[in-house]
C-alpha cells in the first residue's frame, strides 16, 4: 500500500487540510494536542469507518463548523497495481478505482467491506502491524500464548489455512451425516429380491383372471344386443298409446270450456241490449248536465283569477310599507364621502410614525442584547479558564517539583517554581478580567432609560393606530349601508310597478252565489251521468262480444272433430300392457347380467394394473438399492480424502509455525543489533512467543522500560517486513506514532537510520512525534500547529521538495476546543 494524498474537511481540528505524500521518511512533528494523530486517524476512518476513530459520531465534526457543514475525508492510495480513491462522510461513502467516474461501491458498509477484502486485514490487524503507536507496541505482550500464535498466523496470512481446514472439516461432517442417513435408509437386498418374485407371480395370476372376465363380458353383451330391438318396439307402441290418451283428456277439457264461454257471451249480448234502451230514456236529462258542467268550469276559472287579484293586493301593500321603512332608514344613516377620506389620512399618518419608532426601538434593543450576551460570554469564559488554571496550579502544588511537564511529561524539578509563578500570574489576570465582566453583566440587566421611554411611546401610538383603524372601518360600513339601502328601495319600487301591471290584466265577473248554485245542480245530476257512462261503456262492447262469440263457436266445432278422430285411433291400437311387461323383464335381466360382467371385468383390469404397479415399484426399489450402493461407495471414498486433507492442513500449519518464530527472531535480532550499536545481538521468541533479549548470547532476566519498548519496536518492524516479503503485493507503508518517548537521543538516531535502510522494503515511512531533534534525519517534515484564534490545526511543510497544500479555513467562528491526540 502506498499513500498518495489525504484531504480532511471539518474532521476534528482540521477544517480544510490537504497533504500529498511521497516516498522516503516523512515526519509529522508538532506539540501535543496540535492535531498530528488526527491526520492518521482520518486515514484510518476513510478505510474502516467509525470503528477506527475515537469517540462517537458527533465528536468527529469540528466544533467550530456550522451544523450544516459536511464532514469528509478523501484518501488516494495505490494497492496491488491499482489506484483507489475513497470519499467518506458521516452518512455516505464512495470508492473509485483507477480514476473512473463511477464508484465501484457507494455505501458505508459496502466500501468498508470491499477495502477490508482488498487490504486483506481487519481494522485491528492493520493497527497492530503497519499503523503502530507507542501504546500499541506491546499488544502481543497483553495476549496469551495461544492468542499470540493465532495473531501472528492471521497477520502473516497463515490463518487462511485454518479457514480452509474448517471448511474441510465441515464438509467431512456433512459427508459423515449423509453416510449415516444413507446407510439407515438403504433397503434390504433380500427383501427387494423377495418383493420382485411375489409381484411377478401376482402379475401372472391377474392376467389370467382378466382374460376370463373379458370372455364372459362378450357373451353377456351379445345376449343384450339380441333382445334390444323387441324392447325398443314395445316402448314406441306404449308411448303412442299414452299420447292418444293424454290428448283425449285435453280435448275433452277444451270442449267443456268452450261450452261455458258460449253461455257467458250470449248472456252479455242480452245485457248490452237492455243498456241501450236505458240510455235512450235519460238522453234529455244528460243534455242539461252537460250545459251545467260548462257553466261551472267558467265560474271555477273566474274564482282562481279572483284569488290571484287578492294576493297581488296584499303584496302591493307589504311592498309599500317596506319602501317607506327603507326611506326612513336612509335618512337616518346619511353620511358624507369626505368622512372616510379624512379618517384614512389620519390612520396612515399615525401608522408611519409608529413604524419609525419601532425601527428605533429594535435598533436600541438589539444593541443592548448584544452587549449583554457578549459580557455574559466573556464572564463565563473567564470562569472556566479560572477553574482550569486553578486546578492545574493545585495539582502542581500538591505534587511539588516531581510534577510532570504538561508538554514533555518529564518532572519539572528546578522549573517548578517558575511554572507555579506563571500559573499564579495567570490566575490574577483572569480574576481581574472576570470581575470587570461580572460588573458589566450586572449593569446591563436593567433596560436602558432611552429604550424604556421609546417602548412607552410605541404602546401609545399602537393604541392610536387601532382607534383610527376602527374609525375608518365605521365610515366604510356606513357608506356601504347607505348604498345597500338605495339598491333595496330601487328593487322594491320595480317589484311594485310589476304588481300594478299584473292587477290590470286580472279579469272581473266572479259571482260567489251563482258559483254555489252551479255546484249544487251539477252534484244532483252527477249519479245519473255516472250511470250513463257505465251503460255507454257496456254498449260499446257489442261488436267485440259478437266477434268473440263467432270465434268460440268455430273453435268448439274444431275440438269436437278432433275428439272423434282420437277415439277412432284409440279403438284401432294393438298395445298390450302384459306383453310390454314381459319384454321389459327380459331386457332388464340381460342388462343386469351385462353390468355384472362389466364390473367383474373392471375389477380384473384394476387388479392387473395394481399388479403391474407393484412390479414397477419392486423394480424401482431394486434400482434405488443399486444407486444407493454406488453413492455409498463414492461417499466413503470422499470421506477418506477429507480425512487426509484435514491431517495435511494440520501438518502444514505446524510446519509453518515452527519456521515462523525463528524467522521473526532473526529479523528482529538484526534490527535490535543495529539500534543498540551491537550491545544486544539476539532477540528470540520462546514457545509461548515471549520476548527474550540476549546480551553476549546470555538471556537478560530483566530489561528496562526503554529496552522493552525497543524490543517491541523491532519485533513489530520484523513482523511488518515479513508481511511485505510474503504478501502477493507490496504494502510499502509503515506508520509509527510516538515511538521515541522512552528512547535516548542515540537510539532515536539509530531508529531513523534503520528505517532509512528499510527503504527497499517500506517505500513510505511516516513518523509522528513531538520531539524536534529527529527532524534532521528525515527526508521531509510536516509541522503541525494549533491556531488558537481560528480554532483549527494548520499543517506547514518544511522548505524542501515535498508538495503540500494546506487550505485551513480562516473563519474566527471556530471554537478553540477540539479532539486531542
LUMDO-951398 format. One line per 5 residues: number of its first residue (from 1); for each residue z, y, x of C-alpha. Coordinates in steps of 0.2 Angstrom, whole numbers, plus 5000, padded with zeros to 4 digits. Layout:
NUM> Z/Y/X | ...
//
This chain:
1> 5000/5000/5000 | 4995/5017/5006 | 5001/5034/4998 | 4988/5047/4996 | 4997/5061/4986
6> 5010/5064/4973 | 5011/5079/4960 | 5028/5082/4952 | 5029/5093/4936 | 5046/5098/4929
11> 5053/5082/4937 | 5071/5086/4940 | 5072/5100/4954 | 5053/5100/4956 | 5044/5112/4944
16> 5027/5110/4951 | 5026/5102/4968 | 5011/5093/4976 | 5012/5083/4993 | 4997/5075/5002
21> 5002/5060/5013 | 4994/5055/5029 | 4996/5041/5042 | 5010/5041/5055 | 5028/5046/5055
26> 5032/5059/5041 | 5049/5067/5040 | 5056/5074/5024 | 5070/5085/5030 | 5082/5096/5021
31> 5101/5099/5016 | 5110/5088/5004 | 5106/5092/4986 | 5089/5101/4990 | 5078/5088/4981
36> 5072/5076/4996 | 5076/5059/4987 | 5069/5066/4971 | 5051/5066/4978 | 5053/5047/4982
41> 5062/5044/4965 | 5046/5052/4957 | 5035/5040/4966 | 5046/5025/4960 | 5046/5032/4942
46> 5027/5033/4942 | 5026/5015/4947 | 5040/5007/4937 | 5046/5019/4924 | 5064/5023/4918
51> 5072/5008/4927 | 5068/5016/4944 | 5077/5033/4941 | 5095/5038/4940 | 5102/5044/4924
56> 5095/5045/4906 | 5078/5050/4900 | 5084/5068/4895 | 5091/5070/4913 | 5073/5069/4921
61> 5067/5086/4914 | 5070/5101/4924 | 5085/5111/4917 | 5075/5127/4918 | 5060/5121/4909
66> 5057/5125/4891 | 5059/5112/4878 | 5040/5110/4876 | 5036/5109/4894 | 5029/5092/4899
71> 5037/5081/4912 | 5024/5072/4923 | 5021/5063/4939 | 5004/5059/4946 | 5003/5047/4960
76> 4987/5042/4970 | 4988/5027/4982 | 4977/5014/4989 | 4981/4995/4987 | 4970/4980/4992
81> 4954/4989/4994 | 4956/4999/4978 | 4961/5017/4974 | 4974/5019/4960 | 4979/5035/4951
86> 4994/5033/4939 | 4999/5048/4927 | 5016/5045/4919 | 5026/5057/4907 | 5041/5054/4896
91> 5031/5046/4882 | 5015/5040/4889 | 5007/5033/4905 | 4989/5030/4911 | 4982/5020/4926
96> 4964/5024/4933 | 4955/5013/4945 | 4943/5019/4959 | 4940/5036/4952 | 4935/5030/4934
101> 4936/5042/4920 | 4943/5030/4908 | 4960/5022/4911 | 4962/5003/4913 | 4979/5004/4905
106> 4986/5018/4893 | 5004/5014/4888 | 5020/5015/4897 | 5023/4996/4896 | 5005/4991/4900
111> 5005/5002/4915 | 5021/4996/4922 | 5017/4978/4919 | 5000/4980/4927 | 5007/4989/4943
116> 5020/4976/4944 | 5007/4962/4945 | 4996/4971/4957 | 5010/4975/4969 | 5017/4958/4967
121> 5035/4964/4967 | 5048/4969/4954 | 5056/4986/4955 | 5072/4979/4963 | 5062/4969/4976
126> 5052/4985/4980 | 5068/4995/4983 | 5075/4981/4994 | 5061/4979/5006 | 5049/4994/5008
131> 5059/5008/4999 | 5076/5007/5008 | 5091/5019/5008 | 5107/5019/5018 | 5117/5012/5003
136> 5104/4998/5001 | 5104/4992/5019 | 5117/4979/5016 | 5110/4972/5000 | 5109/4955/5007
141> 5127/4956/5013 | 5133/4958/4995 | 5124/4942/4990 | 5130/4924/4991 | 5121/4911/5002
146> 5110/4904/4988 | 5106/4922/4982 | 5101/4927/5000 | 5089/4912/5002 | 5082/4915/4984
151> 5079/4933/4988 | 5070/4930/5004 | 5059/4917/4996 | 5055/4929/4982 | 5050/4944/4993
156> 5041/4933/5005 | 5031/4925/4991 | 5038/4908/4993 | 5046/4909/4975 | 5029/4906/4968
161> 5031/4888/4974 | 5047/4887/4964 | 5037/4893/4949 | 5023/4880/4952 | 5036/4866/4954
166> 5044/4872/4937 | 5028/4870/4929 | 5025/4853/4936 | 5042/4848/4930 | 5039/4855/4913
171> 5023/4845/4912 | 5031/4829/4918 | 5044/4831/4905 | 5031/4833/4891 | 5022/4818/4898
176> 5038/4808/4898 | 5041/4813/4880 | 5023/4809/4875 | 5025/4792/4883 | 5041/4788/4874
181> 5034/4793/4857 | 5018/4784/4860 | 5027/4768/4865 | 5039/4769/4850 | 5024/4772/4838
186> 5012/4759/4845 | 5009/4744/4833 | 5012/4726/4837 | 4996/4717/4843 | 5002/4701/4835
191> 5004/4710/4818 | 4987/4718/4820 | 4979/4701/4823 | 4988/4693/4808 | 4983/4708/4796
196> 4964/4705/4802 | 4965/4687/4797 | 4973/4690/4780 | 4961/4704/4775 | 4946/4693/4779
201> 4952/4679/4768 | 4956/4691/4754 | 4939/4699/4755 | 4930/4682/4753 | 4940/4677/4738
206> 4937/4694/4729 | 4918/4692/4732 | 4918/4675/4723 | 4928/4682/4708 | 4917/4697/4706
211> 4901/4686/4706 | 4909/4675/4691 | 4914/4691/4681 | 4896/4698/4683 | 4888/4682/4676
216> 4900/4682/4660 | 4896/4701/4658 | 4877/4697/4657 | 4879/4684/4644 | 4890/4695/4633
221> 4878/4709/4634 | 4863/4698/4628 | 4873/4692/4613 | 4877/4711/4608 | 4858/4715/4610
226> 4853/4701/4598 | 4864/4707/4583 | 4862/4726/4586 | 4845/4728/4575 | 4853/4720/4560
231> 4868/4731/4561 | 4858/4747/4563 | 4848/4742/4547 | 4864/4739/4537 | 4870/4756/4542
236> 4855/4765/4537 | 4855/4757/4519 | 4873/4761/4517 | 4870/4780/4522 | 4856/4781/4510
241> 4867/4774/4496 | 4881/4786/4500 | 4869/4801/4500 | 4862/4797/4482 | 4880/4796/4475
246> 4885/4812/4483 | 4870/4822/4477 | 4873/4814/4459 | 4891/4821/4459 | 4884/4838/4465
251> 4870/4840/4452 | 4882/4834/4438 | 4894/4848/4443 | 4880/4861/4443 | 4874/4855/4425
256> 4891/4859/4419 | 4892/4876/4427 | 4875/4882/4420 | 4881/4877/4403 | 4896/4889/4405
261> 4885/4903/4411 | 4873/4902/4396 | 4888/4903/4384 | 4895/4918/4393 | 4878/4928/4394
266> 4875/4925/4375 | 4892/4932/4371 | 4889/4948/4382 | 4872/4952/4373 | 4882/4952/4357
271> 4894/4965/4364 | 4880/4976/4370 | 4873/4977/4353 | 4889/4982/4345 | 4892/4996/4358
276> 4875/5004/4355 | 4880/5005/4336 | 4896/5014/4340 | 4888/5026/4352 | 4876/5032/4338
281> 4891/5035/4326 | 4900/5048/4338 | 4885/5057/4345 | 4888/5074/4336 | 4906/5075/4342
286> 4901/5071/4360 | 4889/5087/4360 | 4904/5098/4355 | 4914/5091/4370 | 4900/5095/4382
291> 4900/5113/4377 | 4919/5115/4379 | 4918/5107/4396 | 4905/5121/4402 | 4916/5135/4395
296> 4932/5128/4403 | 4923/5127/4420 | 4918/5145/4420 | 4936/5150/4415 | 4943/5140/4429
301> 4931/5149/4441 | 4937/5166/4435 | 4955/5160/4436 | 4953/5157/4455 | 4945/5174/4458
306> 4959/5182/4449 | 4971/5174/4461 | 4961/5180/4476 | 4962/5198/4470 | 4981/5197/4468
311> 4983/5190/4486 | 4972/5204/4493 | 4983/5217/4484 | 4999/5210/4492 | 4991/5210/4509
316> 4985/5228/4507 | 5002/5234/4503 | 5010/5225/4518 | 4997/5232/4530 | 5000/5250/4523
321> 5019/5248/4526 | 5016/5241/4544 | 5004/5256/4549 | 5017/5268/4543 | 5031/5260/4553
326> 5020/5259/4569 | 5015/5278/4567 | 5034/5282/4566 | 5037/5272/4582 | 5023/5280/4591
331> 5031/5297/4588 | 5047/5291/4595 | 5040/5284/4611 | 5028/5299/4615 | 5028/5301/4635
336> 5018/5312/4647 | 5007/5303/4661 | 5014/5315/4673 | 5031/5307/4672 | 5025/5291/4680
341> 5016/5301/4695 | 5032/5311/4699 | 5043/5295/4699 | 5031/5286/4711 | 5031/5301/4723
346> 5050/5301/4724 | 5051/5282/4726 | 5038/5282/4740 | 5047/5297/4750 | 5064/5288/4749
351> 5056/5272/4755 | 5048/5279/4770 | 5064/5287/4775 | 5073/5270/4773 | 5060/5261/4784
356> 5063/5274/4798 | 5082/5272/4798 | 5080/5253/4798 | 5070/5254/4814 | 5083/5264/4822
361> 5097/5253/4816 | 5088/5237/4823 | 5085/5245/4840 | 5103/5250/4841 | 5110/5233/4836
366> 5098/5224/4847 | 5104/5234/4862 | 5122/5231/4858 | 5120/5212/4855 | 5110/5211/4872
371> 5124/5220/4881 | 5137/5209/4873 | 5128/5192/4877 | 5125/5197/4895 | 5143/5202/4898
376> 5149/5185/4890 | 5136/5175/4900 | 5142/5184/4916 | 5161/5181/4912 | 5158/5163/4908
381> 5148/5160/4924 | 5162/5168/4935 | 5175/5157/4926 | 5165/5141/4930 | 5162/5147/4948
386> 5181/5151/4950 | 5186/5134/4944 | 5174/5125/4956 | 5179/5136/4971 | 5197/5134/4967
391> 5196/5115/4965 | 5187/5114/4982 | 5200/5125/4991 | 5214/5115/4983 | 5206/5099/4989
396> 5204/5106/5007 | 5222/5112/5007 | 5228/5095/5001 | 5218/5085/5015 | 5221/5098/5029
401> 5210/5098/5044 | 5204/5080/5040 | 5194/5086/5025 | 5176/5081/5026 | 5162/5094/5029
406> 5153/5097/5012 | 5136/5096/5022 | 5138/5083/5035 | 5154/5074/5029 | 5162/5075/5046
411> 5180/5080/5047 | 5182/5099/5049 | 5195/5099/5062 | 5195/5116/5071 | 5184/5124/5057
416> 5197/5120/5044 | 5205/5137/5044 | 5188/5146/5044 | 5181/5136/5029 | 5198/5139/5020
421> 5197/5158/5023 | 5179/5159/5017 | 5184/5150/5001 | 5199/5162/4998 | 5187/5177/5000
426> 5175/5170/4988 | 5190/5167/4975 | 5195/5186/4977 | 5177/5192/4974 | 5175/5180/4959
431> 5191/5186/4952 | 5187/5205/4953 | 5170/5202/4945 | 5177/5191/4932 | 5190/5205/4927
436> 5176/5218/4925 | 5166/5207/4914 | 5181/5202/4904 | 5185/5220/4900 | 5167/5223/4897
441> 5166/5210/4883 | 5182/5217/4875 | 5174/5234/4875 | 5158/5228/4866 | 5167/5218/4852
446> 5168/5234/4841 | 5152/5240/4833 | 5147/5257/4841 | 5150/5273/4830 | 5132/5278/4830
451> 5127/5261/4823 | 5141/5262/4810 | 5135/5279/4804 | 5117/5273/4803 | 5121/5257/4793
456> 5131/5268/4780 | 5116/5279/4778 | 5104/5264/4776 | 5115/5257/4762 | 5114/5274/4753
461> 5096/5275/4755 | 5094/5257/4749 | 5103/5262/4733 | 5092/5277/4731 | 5076/5266/4733
466> 5082/5254/4720 | 5086/5268/4707 | 5069/5276/4710 | 5061/5259/4708 | 5069/5257/4691
471> 5063/5275/4686 | 5045/5270/4690 | 5047/5254/4680 | 5054/5263/4665 | 5040/5276/4665
476> 5027/5262/4666 | 5034/5252/4652 | 5035/5267/4640 | 5016/5271/4644 | 5012/5253/4641
481> 5021/5253/4625 | 5013/5269/4619 | 4995/5261/4622 | 5000/5245/4614 | 5006/5254/4598
486> 4990/5264/4597 | 4980/5247/4598 | 4990/5239/4584 | 4988/5254/4572 | 4969/5253/4575
491> 4969/5234/4572 | 4979/5236/4556 | 4968/5250/4549 | 4952/5239/4552 | 4960/5225/4543
496> 4965/5237/4528 | 4947/5243/4526 | 4941/5225/4526 | 4953/5221/4512 | 4947/5235/4502
501> 4929/5229/4504 | 4934/5211/4498 | 4943/5218/4482 | 4927/5227/4477 | 4917/5210/4477
506> 4930/5201/4466 | 4923/5198/4448 | 4933/5203/4432 | 4934/5195/4415 | 4948/5182/4416
511> 4957/5179/4399 | 4973/5169/4400 | 4975/5165/4381 | 4956/5159/4380 | 4959/5148/4396
516> 4974/5139/4387 | 4964/5136/4371 | 4949/5128/4380 | 4961/5117/4390 | 4969/5111/4374
521> 4952/5107/4364 | 4945/5099/4379 | 4960/5087/4381 | 4959/5082/4362 | 4941/5076/4364
526> 4944/5068/4381 | 4948/5050/4374 | 4933/5049/4364 | 4922/5054/4379 | 4930/5041/4389
531> 4927/5028/4376 | 4909/5034/4375 | 4907/5032/4394 | 4913/5014/4394 | 4901/5010/4379
536> 4887/5018/4388 | 4890/5008/4404 | 4891/4992/4394 | 4874/4996/4385 | 4866/4999/4402
541> 4869/4981/4407 | 4857/4974/4393 | 4841/4972/4404 | 4852/4964/4418 | 4860/4952/4407
546> 4844/4946/4399 | 4836/4943/4416 | 4852/4933/4421 | 4850/4923/4405 | 4832/4918/4409
551> 4837/4913/4427 | 4851/4902/4421 | 4840/4893/4408 | 4827/4890/4422 | 4840/4883/4434
556> 4848/4872/4421 | 4831/4864/4417 | 4828/4860/4436 | 4845/4852/4438 | 4843/4840/4423
561> 4826/4835/4430 | 4834/4831/4447 | 4848/4821/4439 | 4835/4809/4430 | 4826/4806/4447
566> 4843/4802/4456 | 4849/4790/4443 | 4832/4781/4444 | 4833/4779/4463 | 4851/4773/4461
571> 4846/4759/4450 | 4832/4753/4462 | 4843/4752/4478 | 4847/4735/4486 | 4863/4739/4496
576> 4877/4726/4495 | 4894/4731/4501 | 4898/4712/4505 | 4883/4710/4516 | 4887/4726/4525
581> 4905/4720/4529 | 4899/4703/4536 | 4886/4711/4548 | 4899/4724/4554 | 4912/4710/4558
586> 4899/4700/4568 | 4894/4716/4578 | 4912/4721/4581 | 4915/4703/4588 | 4900/4704/4600
591> 4906/4722/4606 | 4924/4716/4609 | 4918/4702/4620 | 4906/4713/4630 | 4921/4726/4633
596> 4932/4712/4638 | 4919/4706/4651 | 4916/4723/4657 | 4935/4726/4660 | 4935/4709/4669
601> 4920/4714/4680 | 4928/4731/4684 | 4944/4723/4689 | 4935/4711/4700 | 4925/4725/4708
606> 4941/4735/4711 | 4949/4720/4719 | 4934/4718/4730 | 4934/4737/4735 | 4953/4735/4739
611> 4950/4720/4750 | 4936/4730/4759 | 4948/4745/4762 | 4962/4733/4768 | 4949/4725/4780
616> 4944/4743/4786 | 4962/4748/4788 | 4966/4732/4799 | 4951/4736/4809 | 4956/4754/4811
621> 4974/4748/4817 | 4965/4737/4830 | 4955/4752/4836 | 4970/4763/4836 | 4980/4750/4846
626> 4966/4750/4859 | 4966/4769/4860 | 4985/4770/4862 | 4985/4757/4876 | 4972/4767/4885
631> 4982/4783/4883 | 4997/4774/4889 | 4988/4769/4905 | 4982/4787/4908 | 4999/4795/4904
636> 5008/4783/4916 | 4996/4787/4930 | 4998/4806/4926 | 5017/4804/4927 | 5016/4796/4944
641> 5005/4811/4950 | 5018/4824/4944 | 5032/4814/4952 | 5023/4815/4969 | 5019/4834/4966
646> 5037/4838/4962 | 5043/4829/4978 | 5029/4838/4988 | 5034/4855/4982 | 5052/4851/4987
651> 5047/4846/5004 | 5036/4862/5007 | 5049/4874/5001 | 5062/4865/5013 | 5050/4866/5027
656> 5046/4885/5024 | 5064/4889/5023 | 5068/4880/5039 | 5055/4891/5048 | 5059/4907/5038
661> 5076/4911/5047 | 5071/4908/5065 | 5055/4919/5062 | 5065/4933/5054 | 5079/4931/5068
666> 5065/4933/5082 | 5058/4949/5074 | 5075/4957/5071 | 5081/4952/5089 | 5066/4961/5096
671> 5069/4977/5086 | 5088/4976/5090 | 5085/4975/5109 | 5073/4990/5108 | 5085/5000/5098
676> 5100/4996/5109 | 5091/4998/5126 | 5094/4979/5129 | 5113/4979/5126 | 5111/4967/5111
681> 5096/4955/5114 | 5098/4942/5100 | 5101/4943/5081 | 5102/4926/5071 | 5104/4921/5053
686> 5115/4906/5051 | 5113/4893/5037 | 5121/4905/5024 | 5110/4919/5030 | 5125/4928/5038
691> 5120/4940/5052 | 5126/4935/5069 | 5124/4948/5084 | 5124/4942/5102 | 5129/4951/5117
696> 5123/4942/5133 | 5120/4927/5122 | 5138/4927/5116 | 5141/4930/5097 | 5151/4945/5094
701> 5165/4941/5082 | 5167/4959/5076 | 5155/4973/5076 | 5157/4991/5071 | 5151/5000/5056
706> 5137/5008/5065 | 5132/4992/5073 | 5132/4983/5056 | 5121/4997/5049 | 5109/4994/5064
711> 5109/4976/5061 | 5104/4978/5043 | 5091/4990/5048 | 5082/4979/5060 | 5084/4964/5048
716> 5075/4975/5034 | 5062/4980/5047 | 5059/4962/5051 | 5058/4957/5033 | 5045/4971/5029
721> 5034/4966/5044 | 5034/4948/5039 | 5029/4953/5022 | 5015/4964/5029 | 5009/4950/5040
726> 5009/4936/5027 | 5003/4946/5012 | 4985/4944/5007 | 4984/4963/5008 | 4991/4976/5020
731> 5005/4986/5012 | 5006/4998/5027 | 5020/5008/5020 | 5039/5009/5025 | 5051/5022/5017
736> 5068/5024/5024 | 5081/5036/5016 | 5096/5042/5026 | 5097/5028/5038 | 5103/5038/5053
741> 5120/5043/5046 | 5131/5031/5057 | 5119/5031/5072 | 5122/5041/5088 | 5108/5053/5095
746> 5101/5039/5107 | 5099/5026/5094 | 5091/5038/5082 | 5078/5042/5095 | 5076/5023/5098
751> 5073/5020/5079 | 5060/5034/5079 | 5051/5026/5094 | 5052/5009/5087 | 5044/5015/5070
756> 5030/5023/5080 | 5027/5007/5089 | 5025/4998/5072 | 5011/5009/5068 | 4999/4995/5068
761> 5009/4986/5055 | 5015/5001/5045 | 5002/5014/5045 | 5013/5026/5035 | 5032/5028/5038
766> 5042/5041/5028 | 5059/5046/5034 | 5071/5056/5023 | 5086/5064/5032 | 5097/5079/5033
771> 5098/5078/5052 | 5087/5091/5060 | 5087/5083/5078 | 5075/5069/5073 | 5060/5081/5069
776> 5055/5081/5087 | 5049/5063/5087 | 5039/5064/5071 | 5020/5067/5068 | 5023/5079/5053
781> 5038/5087/5045 | 5040/5092/5027 | 5055/5104/5024 | 5064/5104/5008 | 5074/5119/5002
786> 5083/5123/4986 | 5079/5141/4979 | 5095/5147/4971 | 5086/5162/4962 | 5072/5151/4954
791> 5082/5136/4952 | 5069/5124/4959 | 5066/5114/4975 | 5052/5120/4987 | 5043/5110/5000
796> 5035/5118/5015 | 5026/5109/5029 | 5029/5112/5047 | 5015/5120/5057 | 5003/5106/5060
801> 4988/5096/5053 | 4997/5088/5038 | 4989/5096/5022 | 5001/5100/5008 | 5001/5111/4993
806> 5017/5117/4985 | 5015/5126/4968 | 5033/5128/4963 | 5035/5139/4948 | 5042/5157/4952
811> 5050/5159/4934 | 5068/5166/4935 | 5072/5157/4919 | 5075/5140/4929 | 5094/5136/4930
816> 5102/5133/4947 | 5109/5116/4942 | 5098/5100/4945 | 5099/5082/4950 | 5107/5080/4967
821> 5101/5067/4979
//
